Amino acid sequence: MQNDAIIIHTDGGSRGNPGPAACAFVAELKGKVLEKQSKFLNTNTNNVAEYEGVLLALNWLLKSKHAFKENNVIFFLDSELVVKQLNGVYKIKKPELQILNLSIRKIFSELDKKIFFKHIPREQNKVADFLLNEELDKHF
């Protein structure tokens, strides 16, 4: 499945929790980088930043959806909590995360693709982590 899937690594983080926050993603297809973006999020929590990274990538995917024939999209995140929440394993208790989750679900309904979320160790998410820290460094 990975060979015919768009692979998206996302990350979000804050310096302090809450604190200055940012998110980023890198999208690839068959080893070629399709897009990479980062976004400053002002003061936020780590978990909000993780969700915002997924949303940033999904909004890019929504704008580009007709450019790719691949039906599968695999998101890799280093936040086990967020992956389990997005996969429906954990309940989402915080209202701000529930709102972000609903925004993500709304985009799912607009995409004609199967979306998967997988947890990876932080050391396997270095590019997205670098991009978000680079974004934070621009502001501090």
N, CA, C and O atoms as a GROMACS GRO file, in nm:
protein
  560
    1MET      N    1   0.081  -0.120   0.000
    1MET     CA    2   0.000   0.000   0.000
    1MET      C    3   0.086   0.126   0.000
    1MET      O    4   0.047   0.226  -0.060
    2GLN      N    5   0.202   0.125   0.066
    2GLN     CA    6   0.283   0.245   0.075
    2GLN      C    7   0.336   0.290  -0.060
    2GLN      O    8   0.357   0.409  -0.080
    3ASN      N    9   0.357   0.198  -0.154
    3ASN     CA   10   0.410   0.236  -0.284
    3ASN      C   11   0.310   0.316  -0.366
    3ASN      O   12   0.349   0.399  -0.448
    4ASP      N   13   0.181   0.292  -0.344
    4ASP     CA   14   0.080   0.365  -0.420
    4ASP      C   15   0.008   0.467  -0.333
    4ASP      O   16  -0.106   0.504  -0.360
    5ALA      N   17   0.075   0.514  -0.228
    5ALA     CA   18   0.013   0.608  -0.135
    5ALA      C   19   0.093   0.737  -0.128
    5ALA      O   20   0.215   0.739  -0.147
    6ILE      N   21   0.022   0.844  -0.101
    6ILE     CA   22   0.088   0.970  -0.067
    6ILE      C   23   0.125   0.958   0.080
    6ILE      O   24   0.040   0.929   0.164
    7ILE      N   25   0.251   0.981   0.110
    7ILE     CA   26   0.303   0.971   0.247
    7ILE      C   27   0.318   1.113   0.302
    7ILE      O   28   0.381   1.198   0.239
    8ILE      N   29   0.259   1.137   0.417
    8ILE     CA   30   0.268   1.270   0.477
    8ILE      C   31   0.318   1.258   0.621
    8ILE      O   32   0.255   1.193   0.705
    9HIS      N   33   0.432   1.320   0.647
    9HIS     CA   34   0.485   1.330   0.783
    9HIS      C   35   0.442   1.466   0.838
    9HIS      O   36   0.469   1.569   0.777
   10THR      N   37   0.376   1.466   0.953
   10THR     CA   38   0.338   1.592   1.015
   10THR      C   39   0.396   1.599   1.154
   10THR      O   40   0.426   1.498   1.217
   11ASP      N   41   0.413   1.722   1.201
   11ASP     CA   42   0.461   1.742   1.337
   11ASP      C   43   0.409   1.875   1.388
   11ASP      O   44   0.384   1.968   1.311
   12GLY      N   45   0.394   1.883   1.516
   12GLY     CA   46   0.355   2.006   1.582
   12GLY      C   47   0.423   2.013   1.716
   12GLY      O   48   0.447   1.910   1.779
   13GLY      N   49   0.454   2.132   1.760
   13GLY     CA   50   0.519   2.145   1.888
   13GLY      C   51   0.511   2.286   1.940
   13GLY      O   52   0.481   2.381   1.867
   14SER      N   53   0.538   2.299   2.070
   14SER     CA   54   0.540   2.431   2.132
   14SER      C   55   0.660   2.438   2.225
   14SER      O   56   0.707   2.338   2.278
   15ARG      N   57   0.707   2.558   2.244
   15ARG     CA   58   0.816   2.583   2.338
   15ARG      C   59   0.752   2.632   2.467
   15ARG      O   60   0.725   2.751   2.484
   16GLY      N   61   0.730   2.539   2.556
   16GLY     CA   62   0.644   2.559   2.671
   16GLY      C   63   0.512   2.493   2.634
   16GLY      O   64   0.484   2.474   2.516
   17ASN      N   65   0.433   2.458   2.731
   17ASN     CA   66   0.307   2.390   2.698
   17ASN      C   67   0.196   2.441   2.789
   17ASN      O   68   0.173   2.384   2.896
   18PRO      N   69   0.126   2.547   2.749
   18PRO     CA   70   0.131   2.612   2.618
   18PRO      C   71   0.250   2.707   2.606
   18PRO      O   72   0.313   2.747   2.705
   19GLY      N   73   0.277   2.742   2.482
   19GLY     CA   74   0.383   2.835   2.449
   19GLY      C   75   0.381   2.864   2.301
   19GLY      O   76   0.290   2.820   2.231
   20PRO      N   77   0.481   2.937   2.252
   20PRO     CA   78   0.489   2.962   2.108
   20PRO      C   79   0.488   2.828   2.035
   20PRO      O   80   0.566   2.738   2.068
   21ALA      N   81   0.401   2.815   1.936
   21ALA     CA   82   0.381   2.685   1.871
   21ALA      C   83   0.388   2.698   1.720
   21ALA      O   84   0.368   2.805   1.662
   22ALA      N   85   0.416   2.584   1.657
   22ALA     CA   86   0.419   2.576   1.510
   22ALA      C   87   0.387   2.434   1.470
   22ALA      O   88   0.390   2.341   1.551
   23CYS      N   89   0.358   2.418   1.341
   23CYS     CA   90   0.334   2.286   1.286
   23CYS      C   91   0.396   2.281   1.147
   23CYS      O   92   0.429   2.384   1.088
   24ALA      N   93   0.411   2.160   1.096
   24ALA     CA   94   0.471   2.143   0.963
   24ALA      C   95   0.432   2.008   0.907
   24ALA      O   96   0.390   1.917   0.979
   25PHE      N   97   0.446   1.997   0.774
   25PHE     CA   98   0.429   1.867   0.710
   25PHE      C   99   0.520   1.858   0.589
   25PHE      O  100   0.561   1.958   0.531
   26VAL      N  101   0.550   1.733   0.553
   26VAL     CA  102   0.621   1.700   0.430
   26VAL      C  103   0.542   1.590   0.362
   26VAL      O  104   0.516   1.486   0.422
   27ALA      N  105   0.504   1.612   0.236
   27ALA     CA  106   0.429   1.513   0.159
   27ALA      C  107   0.519   1.455   0.052
   27ALA      O  108   0.592   1.528  -0.016
   28GLU      N  109   0.515   1.323   0.038
   28GLU     CA  110   0.598   1.253  -0.060
   28GLU      C  111   0.516   1.152  -0.137
   28GLU      O  112   0.414   1.101  -0.089
   29LEU      N  113   0.561   1.124  -0.257
   29LEU     CA  114   0.504   1.017  -0.338
   29LEU      C  115   0.620   0.944  -0.403
   29LEU      O  116   0.698   1.003  -0.478
   30LYS      N  117   0.632   0.816  -0.374
   30LYS     CA  118   0.739   0.732  -0.428
   30LYS      C  119   0.877   0.795  -0.404
   30LYS      O  120   0.963   0.793  -0.492
   31GLY      N  121   0.896   0.851  -0.284
   31GLY     CA  122   1.025   0.906  -0.246
   31GLY      C  123   1.051   1.048  -0.293
   31GLY      O  124   1.154   1.105  -0.259
   32LYS      N  125   0.961   1.105  -0.371
   32LYS     CA  126   0.979   1.241  -0.422
   32LYS      C  127   0.895   1.338  -0.338
   32LYS      O  128   0.776   1.314  -0.315
   33VAL      N  129   0.957   1.446  -0.293
   33VAL     CA  130   0.884   1.545  -0.213
   33VAL      C  131   0.787   1.621  -0.303
   33VAL      O  132   0.827   1.680  -0.404
   34LEU      N  133   0.660   1.618  -0.265
   34LEU     CA  134   0.556   1.690  -0.338
   34LEU      C  135   0.535   1.830  -0.283
   34LEU      O  136   0.512   1.925  -0.357
   35GLU      N  137   0.542   1.841  -0.151
   35GLU     CA  138   0.513   1.969  -0.085
   35GLU      C  139   0.567   1.964   0.057
   35GLU      O  140   0.573   1.858   0.119
   36LYS      N  141   0.606   2.080   0.106
   36LYS     CA  142   0.640   2.094   0.248
   36LYS      C  143   0.598   2.234   0.291
   36LYS      O  144   0.620   2.332   0.220
   37GLN      N  145   0.539   2.240   0.408
   37GLN     CA  146   0.490   2.367   0.460
   37GLN      C  147   0.506   2.370   0.611
   37GLN      O  148   0.512   2.266   0.678
   38SER      N  149   0.513   2.491   0.662
   38SER     CA  150   0.511   2.510   0.807
   38SER      C  151   0.425   2.632   0.837
   38SER      O  152   0.400   2.716   0.751
   39LYS      N  153   0.381   2.640   0.963
   39LYS     CA  154   0.290   2.749   1.001
   39LYS      C  155   0.312   2.782   1.148
   39LYS      O  156   0.318   2.693   1.232
   40PHE      N  157   0.323   2.911   1.178
   40PHE     CA  158   0.333   2.958   1.316
   40PHE      C  159   0.193   2.965   1.375
   40PHE      O  160   0.100   3.011   1.308
   41LEU      N  161   0.176   2.921   1.499
   41LEU     CA  162   0.043   2.910   1.561
   41LEU      C  163   0.025   2.998   1.684
   41LEU      O  164  -0.067   2.975   1.763
   42ASN      N  165   0.111   3.097   1.703
   42ASN     CA  166   0.106   3.182   1.822
   42ASN      C  167   0.121   3.095   1.947
   42ASN      O  168   0.199   3.000   1.946
   43THR      N  169   0.049   3.124   2.054
   43THR     CA  170   0.059   3.046   2.178
   43THR      C  171  -0.043   2.933   2.174
   43THR      O  172  -0.163   2.956   2.158
   44ASN      N  173   0.007   2.812   2.187
   44ASN     CA  174  -0.079   2.694   2.183
   44ASN      C  175  -0.012   2.578   2.256
   44ASN      O  176   0.102   2.589   2.301
   45THR      N  177  -0.085   2.468   2.268
   45THR     CA  178  -0.030   2.347   2.330
   45THR      C  179   0.032   2.257   2.224
   45THR      O  180   0.009   2.274   2.104
   46ASN      N  181   0.110   2.161   2.270
   46ASN     CA  182   0.169   2.062   2.179
   46ASN      C  183   0.061   1.987   2.103
   46ASN      O  184   0.073   1.967   1.982
   47ASN      N  185  -0.044   1.945   2.173
   47ASN     CA  186  -0.147   1.866   2.107
   47ASN      C  187  -0.223   1.945   2.002
   47ASN      O  188  -0.253   1.893   1.894
   48VAL      N  189  -0.254   2.071   2.031
   48VAL     CA  190  -0.318   2.156   1.929
   48VAL      C  191  -0.226   2.168   1.808
   48VAL      O  192  -0.272   2.159   1.695
   49ALA      N  193  -0.097   2.188   1.832
   49ALA     CA  194  -0.001   2.200   1.722
   49ALA      C  195   0.005   2.073   1.638
   49ALA      O  196   0.016   2.079   1.516
   50GLU      N  197  -0.002   1.957   1.703
   50GLU     CA  198  -0.003   1.829   1.629
   50GLU      C  199  -0.126   1.821   1.538
   50GLU      O  200  -0.115   1.784   1.421
   51TYR      N  201  -0.242   1.855   1.592
   51TYR     CA  202  -0.364   1.854   1.511
   51TYR      C  203  -0.355   1.955   1.397
   51TYR      O  204  -0.396   1.926   1.284
   52GLU      N  205  -0.301   2.072   1.425
   52GLU     CA  206  -0.289   2.176   1.322
   52GLU      C  207  -0.196   2.130   1.209
   52GLU      O  208  -0.217   2.168   1.094
   53GLY      N  209  -0.096   2.050   1.241
   53GLY     CA  210  -0.009   1.995   1.137
   53GLY      C  211  -0.086   1.905   1.042
   53GLY      O  212  -0.065   1.910   0.920
   54VAL      N  213  -0.174   1.822   1.096
   54VAL     CA  214  -0.258   1.736   1.014
   54VAL      C  215  -0.352   1.821   0.929
   54VAL      O  216  -0.370   1.795   0.810
   55LEU      N  217  -0.412   1.923   0.989
   55LEU     CA  218  -0.503   2.011   0.915
   55LEU      C  219  -0.432   2.086   0.803
   55LEU      O  220  -0.486   2.101   0.694
   56LEU      N  221  -0.311   2.134   0.831
   56LEU     CA  222  -0.234   2.204   0.728
   56LEU      C  223  -0.212   2.113   0.608
   56LEU      O  224  -0.229   2.155   0.493
   57ALA      N  225  -0.174   1.989   0.634
   57ALA     CA  226  -0.151   1.893   0.526
   57ALA      C  227  -0.280   1.857   0.454
   57ALA      O  228  -0.283   1.848   0.331
   58LEU      N  229  -0.388   1.837   0.528
   58LEU     CA  230  -0.516   1.802   0.466
   58LEU      C  231  -0.568   1.915   0.378
   58LEU      O  232  -0.624   1.890   0.271
   59ASN      N  233  -0.551   2.039   0.421
   59ASN     CA  234  -0.595   2.152   0.338
   59ASN      C  235  -0.514   2.160   0.209
   59ASN      O  236  -0.570   2.190   0.104
   60TRP      N  237  -0.384   2.132   0.217
   60TRP     CA  238  -0.303   2.126   0.095
   60TRP      C  239  -0.354   2.014   0.005
   60TRP      O  240  -0.369   2.032  -0.116
   61LEU      N  241  -0.379   1.898   0.064
   61LEU     CA  242  -0.427   1.782  -0.011
   61LEU      C  243  -0.561   1.812  -0.077
   61LEU      O  244  -0.585   1.773  -0.191
   62LEU      N  245  -0.648   1.880  -0.006
   62LEU     CA  246  -0.780   1.915  -0.060
   62LEU      C  247  -0.765   2.005  -0.183
   62LEU      O  248  -0.834   1.987  -0.283
   63LYS      N  249  -0.675   2.103  -0.174
   63LYS     CA  250  -0.652   2.194  -0.287
   63LYS      C  251  -0.590   2.122  -0.405
   63LYS      O  252  -0.610   2.162  -0.520
   64SER      N  253  -0.513   2.015  -0.379
   64SER     CA  254  -0.439   1.944  -0.485
   64SER      C  255  -0.500   1.810  -0.520
   64SER      O  256  -0.439   1.733  -0.594
   65LYS      N  257  -0.618   1.779  -0.471
   65LYS     CA  258  -0.670   1.642  -0.479
   65LYS      C  259  -0.682   1.589  -0.621
   65LYS      O  260  -0.670   1.468  -0.643
   66HIS      N  261  -0.705   1.674  -0.717
   66HIS     CA  262  -0.719   1.627  -0.855
   66HIS      C  263  -0.584   1.604  -0.922
   66HIS      O  264  -0.578   1.550  -1.033
   67ALA      N  265  -0.477   1.644  -0.856
   67ALA     CA  266  -0.343   1.626  -0.914
   67ALA      C  267  -0.288   1.485  -0.891
   67ALA      O  268  -0.189   1.447  -0.954
   68PHE      N  269  -0.352   1.408  -0.803
   68PHE     CA  270  -0.300   1.277  -0.768
   68PHE      C  271  -0.405   1.170  -0.789
   68PHE      O  272  -0.519   1.183  -0.745
   69LYS      N  273  -0.365   1.063  -0.857
   69LYS     CA  274  -0.458   0.952  -0.880
   69LYS      C  275  -0.457   0.852  -0.763
   69LYS      O  276  -0.547   0.769  -0.751
   70GLU      N  277  -0.357   0.862  -0.678
   70GLU     CA  278  -0.344   0.768  -0.565
   70GLU      C  279  -0.465   0.781  -0.473
   70GLU      O  280  -0.510   0.891  -0.441
   71ASN      N  281  -0.516   0.666  -0.430
   71ASN     CA  282  -0.635   0.664  -0.345
   71ASN      C  283  -0.603   0.660  -0.196
   71ASN      O  284  -0.691   0.686  -0.114
   72ASN      N  285  -0.480   0.628  -0.160
   72ASN     CA  286  -0.443   0.614  -0.020
   72ASN      C  287  -0.351   0.726   0.024
   72ASN      O  288  -0.261   0.767  -0.050
   73VAL      N  289  -0.375   0.775   0.145
   73VAL     CA  290  -0.288   0.875   0.206
   73VAL      C  291  -0.253   0.822   0.345
   73VAL      O  292  -0.341   0.789   0.424
   74ILE      N  293  -0.124   0.814   0.373
   74ILE     CA  294  -0.079   0.766   0.504
   74ILE      C  295  -0.009   0.880   0.576
   74ILE      O  296   0.091   0.933   0.529
   75PHE      N  297  -0.064   0.917   0.691
   75PHE     CA  298  -0.004   1.019   0.776
   75PHE      C  299   0.083   0.950   0.880
   75PHE      O  300   0.042   0.852   0.942
   76PHE      N  301   0.202   1.003   0.899
   76PHE     CA  302   0.292   0.955   1.004
   76PHE      C  303   0.312   1.069   1.103
   76PHE      O  304   0.356   1.178   1.066
   77LEU      N  305   0.281   1.042   1.229
   77LEU     CA  306   0.296   1.140   1.337
   77LEU      C  307   0.376   1.079   1.450
   77LEU      O  308   0.371   0.958   1.471
   78ASP      N  309   0.449   1.163   1.524
   78ASP     CA  310   0.522   1.111   1.639
   78ASP      C  311   0.443   1.130   1.770
   78ASP      O  312   0.496   1.105   1.878
   79SER      N  313   0.319   1.174   1.759
   79SER     CA  314   0.232   1.186   1.876
   79SER      C  315   0.137   1.066   1.882
   79SER      O  316   0.039   1.059   1.807
   80GLU      N  317   0.168   0.973   1.970
   80GLU     CA  318   0.083   0.854   1.983
   80GLU      C  319  -0.058   0.892   2.027
   80GLU      O  320  -0.156   0.832   1.981
   81LEU      N  321  -0.069   0.990   2.116
   81LEU     CA  322  -0.201   1.034   2.162
   81LEU      C  323  -0.287   1.081   2.046
   81LEU      O  324  -0.402   1.038   2.032
   82VAL      N  325  -0.234   1.168   1.963
   82VAL     CA  326  -0.312   1.224   1.852
   82VAL      C  327  -0.347   1.115   1.751
   82VAL      O  328  -0.459   1.112   1.699
   83VAL      N  329  -0.254   1.025   1.722
   83VAL     CA  330  -0.284   0.914   1.630
   83VAL      C  331  -0.399   0.830   1.684
   83VAL      O  332  -0.492   0.796   1.611
   84LYS      N  333  -0.392   0.797   1.812
   84LYS     CA  334  -0.499   0.714   1.871
   84LYS      C  335  -0.632   0.788   1.876
   84LYS      O  336  -0.738   0.727   1.862
   85GLN      N  337  -0.629   0.919   1.896
   85GLN     CA  338  -0.753   0.996   1.891
   85GLN      C  339  -0.809   1.000   1.749
   85GLN      O  340  -0.929   0.983   1.729
   86LEU      N  341  -0.723   1.023   1.651
   86LEU     CA  342  -0.769   1.029   1.512
   86LEU      C  343  -0.819   0.894   1.463
   86LEU      O  344  -0.908   0.888   1.378
   87ASN      N  345  -0.764   0.786   1.515
   87ASN     CA  346  -0.808   0.652   1.478
   87ASN      C  347  -0.927   0.603   1.561
   87ASN      O  348  -0.975   0.492   1.541
   88GLY      N  349  -0.974   0.686   1.654
   88GLY     CA  350  -1.091   0.650   1.733
   88GLY      C  351  -1.064   0.555   1.848
   88GLY      O  352  -1.157   0.502   1.908
   89VAL      N  353  -0.937   0.532   1.880
   89VAL     CA  354  -0.901   0.443   1.991
   89VAL      C  355  -0.920   0.515   2.125
   89VAL      O  356  -0.969   0.456   2.221
   90TYR      N  357  -0.881   0.642   2.130
   90TYR     CA  358  -0.897   0.724   2.251
   90TYR      C  359  -1.007   0.826   2.229
   90TYR      O  360  -1.023   0.879   2.119
   91LYS      N  361  -1.082   0.854   2.334
   91LYS     CA  362  -1.179   0.963   2.330
   91LYS      C  363  -1.104   1.096   2.338
   91LYS      O  364  -0.996   1.104   2.395
   92ILE      N  365  -1.164   1.197   2.281
   92ILE     CA  366  -1.106   1.332   2.286
   92ILE      C  367  -1.184   1.411   2.390
   92ILE      O  368  -1.303   1.438   2.372
   93LYS      N  369  -1.115   1.448   2.498
   93LYS     CA  370  -1.183   1.515   2.608
   93LYS      C  371  -1.178   1.667   2.598
   93LYS      O  372  -1.272   1.736   2.639
   94LYS      N  373  -1.069   1.720   2.545
   94LYS     CA  374  -1.052   1.866   2.542
   94LYS      C  375  -1.134   1.926   2.428
   94LYS      O  376  -1.123   1.882   2.313
   95PRO      N  377  -1.216   2.027   2.458
   95PRO     CA  378  -1.302   2.087   2.356
   95PRO      C  379  -1.226   2.141   2.234
   95PRO      O  380  -1.272   2.127   2.121
   96GLU      N  381  -1.109   2.201   2.258
   96GLU     CA  382  -1.033   2.257   2.144
   96GLU      C  383  -0.985   2.147   2.050
   96GLU      O  384  -0.974   2.169   1.929
   97LEU      N  385  -0.955   2.028   2.103
   97LEU     CA  386  -0.914   1.916   2.018
   97LEU      C  387  -1.034   1.853   1.949
   97LEU      O  388  -1.023   1.805   1.836
   98GLN      N  389  -1.149   1.854   2.015
   98GLN     CA  390  -1.272   1.804   1.952
   98GLN      C  391  -1.307   1.887   1.828
   98GLN      O  392  -1.347   1.833   1.725
   99ILE      N  393  -1.291   2.019   1.840
   99ILE     CA  394  -1.320   2.108   1.727
   99ILE      C  395  -1.224   2.080   1.612
   99ILE      O  396  -1.266   2.072   1.496
  100LEU      N  397  -1.096   2.065   1.643
  100LEU     CA  398  -0.997   2.034   1.538
  100LEU      C  399  -1.026   1.900   1.474
  100LEU      O  400  -1.014   1.884   1.352
  101ASN      N  401  -1.065   1.802   1.555
  101ASN     CA  402  -1.098   1.670   1.502
  101ASN      C  403  -1.217   1.677   1.408
  101ASN      O  404  -1.217   1.612   1.303
  102LEU      N  405  -1.317   1.756   1.442
  102LEU     CA  406  -1.433   1.774   1.353
  102LEU      C  407  -1.392   1.839   1.221
  102LEU      O  408  -1.443   1.802   1.115
  103SER      N  409  -1.301   1.935   1.227
  103SER     CA  410  -1.251   1.998   1.104
  103SER      C  411  -1.180   1.896   1.015
  103SER      O  412  -1.196   1.898   0.893
  104ILE      N  413  -1.104   1.809   1.078
  104ILE     CA  414  -1.034   1.703   1.004
  104ILE      C  415  -1.135   1.609   0.940
  104ILE      O  416  -1.121   1.574   0.823
  105ARG      N  417  -1.235   1.567   1.015
  105ARG     CA  418  -1.339   1.476   0.962
  105ARG      C  419  -1.415   1.540   0.846
  105ARG      O  420  -1.452   1.471   0.750
  106LYS      N  421  -1.438   1.670   0.852
  106LYS     CA  422  -1.508   1.740   0.744
  106LYS      C  423  -1.426   1.732   0.615
  106LYS      O  424  -1.482   1.709   0.507
  107ILE      N  425  -1.297   1.751   0.626
  107ILE     CA  426  -1.211   1.743   0.507
  107ILE      C  427  -1.210   1.600   0.452
  107ILE      O  428  -1.210   1.581   0.331
  108PHE      N  429  -1.208   1.500   0.542
  108PHE     CA  430  -1.216   1.360   0.496
  108PHE      C  431  -1.332   1.341   0.401
  108PHE      O  432  -1.319   1.278   0.297
  109SER      N  433  -1.447   1.398   0.438
  109SER     CA  434  -1.568   1.377   0.357
  109SER      C  435  -1.557   1.444   0.220
  109SER      O  436  -1.629   1.407   0.127
  110GLU      N  437  -1.467   1.541   0.207
  110GLU     CA  438  -1.450   1.610   0.080
  110GLU      C  439  -1.343   1.546  -0.008
  110GLU      O  440  -1.332   1.577  -0.126
  111LEU      N  441  -1.264   1.457   0.049
  111LEU     CA  442  -1.158   1.389  -0.025
  111LEU      C  443  -1.206   1.251  -0.068
  111LEU      O  444  -1.273   1.181   0.008
  112ASP      N  445  -1.172   1.214  -0.187
  112ASP     CA  446  -1.206   1.080  -0.235
  112ASP      C  447  -1.084   0.989  -0.217
  112ASP      O  448  -1.035   0.928  -0.312
  113LYS      N  449  -1.037   0.982  -0.092
  113LYS     CA  450  -0.917   0.904  -0.064
  113LYS      C  451  -0.933   0.833   0.070
  113LYS      O  452  -1.009   0.878   0.156
  114LYS      N  453  -0.862   0.723   0.085
  114LYS     CA  454  -0.858   0.654   0.214
  114LYS      C  455  -0.742   0.713   0.293
  114LYS      O  456  -0.630   0.724   0.243
  115ILE      N  457  -0.770   0.752   0.416
  115ILE     CA  458  -0.672   0.818   0.500
  115ILE      C  459  -0.637   0.726   0.617
  115ILE      O  460  -0.726   0.671   0.682
  116PHE      N  461  -0.508   0.711   0.642
  116PHE     CA  462  -0.459   0.627   0.752
  116PHE      C  463  -0.366   0.711   0.839
  116PHE      O  464  -0.293   0.797   0.788
  117PHE      N  465  -0.367   0.686   0.968
  117PHE     CA  466  -0.278   0.753   1.062
  117PHE      C  467  -0.194   0.649   1.133
  117PHE      O  468  -0.246   0.552   1.188
  118LYS      N  469  -0.063   0.670   1.132
  118LYS     CA  470   0.029   0.576   1.196
  118LYS      C  471   0.126   0.652   1.285
  118LYS      O  472   0.171   0.762   1.253
  119HIS      N  473   0.157   0.590   1.399
  119HIS     CA  474   0.254   0.648   1.491
  119HIS      C  475   0.394   0.603   1.454
  119HIS      O  476   0.416   0.486   1.420
  120ILE      N  477   0.489   0.696   1.461
  120ILE     CA  478   0.630   0.664   1.439
  120ILE      C  479   0.712   0.727   1.552
  120ILE      O  480   0.668   0.824   1.614
  121PRO      N  481   0.830   0.673   1.578
  121PRO     CA  482   0.919   0.736   1.676
  121PRO      C  483   0.963   0.874   1.627
  121PRO      O  484   0.970   0.899   1.507
  122ARG      N  485   0.992   0.962   1.720
  122ARG     CA  486   1.030   1.099   1.687
  122ARG      C  487   1.150   1.104   1.591
  122ARG      O  488   1.156   1.188   1.502
  123GLU      N  489   1.244   1.012   1.611
  123GLU     CA  490   1.364   1.014   1.526
  123GLU      C  491   1.333   0.980   1.379
  123GLU      O  492   1.418   1.002   1.292
  124GLN      N  493   1.216   0.927   1.351
  124GLN     CA  494   1.176   0.900   1.213
  124GLN      C  495   1.093   1.014   1.154
  124GLN      O  496   1.039   1.003   1.044
  125ASN      N  497   1.084   1.123   1.228
  125ASN     CA  498   1.003   1.238   1.184
  125ASN      C  499   1.088   1.365   1.179
  125ASN      O  500   1.038   1.474   1.206
  126LYS      N  501   1.215   1.350   1.144
  126LYS     CA  502   1.311   1.459   1.157
  126LYS      C  503   1.284   1.576   1.063
  126LYS      O  504   1.305   1.691   1.102
  127VAL      N  505   1.240   1.550   0.941
  127VAL     CA  506   1.221   1.660   0.846
  127VAL      C  507   1.107   1.751   0.890
  127VAL      O  508   1.122   1.873   0.892
  128ALA      N  509   0.993   1.693   0.926
  128ALA     CA  510   0.881   1.774   0.974
  128ALA      C  511   0.918   1.847   1.103
  128ALA      O  512   0.881   1.963   1.122
  129ASP      N  513   0.990   1.780   1.192
  129ASP     CA  514   1.035   1.841   1.317
  129ASP      C  515   1.128   1.959   1.288
  129ASP      O  516   1.117   2.064   1.352
  130PHE      N  517   1.220   1.942   1.193
  130PHE     CA  518   1.311   2.050   1.155
  130PHE      C  519   1.233   2.170   1.103
  130PHE      O  520   1.261   2.284   1.141
  131LEU      N  521   1.135   2.145   1.016
  131LEU     CA  522   1.056   2.254   0.958
  131LEU      C  523   0.979   2.332   1.064
  131LEU      O  524   0.973   2.455   1.058
  132LEU      N  525   0.921   2.262   1.160
  132LEU     CA  526   0.845   2.335   1.263
  132LEU      C  527   0.938   2.414   1.353
  132LEU      O  528   0.903   2.525   1.394
  133ASN      N  529   1.055   2.361   1.385
  133ASN     CA  530   1.151   2.436   1.466
  133ASN      C  531   1.208   2.554   1.391
  133ASN      O  532   1.234   2.660   1.450
  134GLU      N  533   1.229   2.539   1.262
  134GLU     CA  534   1.273   2.650   1.177
  134GLU      C  535   1.167   2.761   1.178
  134GLU      O  536   1.201   2.879   1.185
  135GLU      N  537   1.040   2.723   1.172
  135GLU     CA  538   0.930   2.820   1.177
  135GLU      C  539   0.929   2.893   1.312
  135GLU      O  540   0.913   3.015   1.316
  136LEU      N  541   0.946   2.819   1.420
  136LEU     CA  542   0.951   2.882   1.553
  136LEU      C  543   1.070   2.978   1.564
  136LEU      O  544   1.057   3.085   1.622
  137ASP      N  545   1.184   2.938   1.508
  137ASP     CA  546   1.304   3.022   1.514
  137ASP      C  547   1.284   3.155   1.441
  137ASP      O  548   1.345   3.255   1.478
  138LYS      N  549   1.200   3.157   1.338
  138LYS     CA  550   1.172   3.282   1.264
  138LYS      C  551   1.104   3.385   1.354
  138LYS      O  552   1.115   3.506   1.332
  139HIS      N  553   1.034   3.337   1.455
  139HIS     CA  554   0.955   3.425   1.540
  139HIS      C  555   1.021   3.455   1.674
  139HIS      O  556   0.974   3.540   1.749
  140PHE      N  557   1.131   3.383   1.705
  140PHE     CA  558   1.198   3.404   1.834
  140PHE      C  559   1.347   3.396   1.820
  140PHE      O  560   1.419   3.411   1.919
   0.00000   0.00000   0.00000
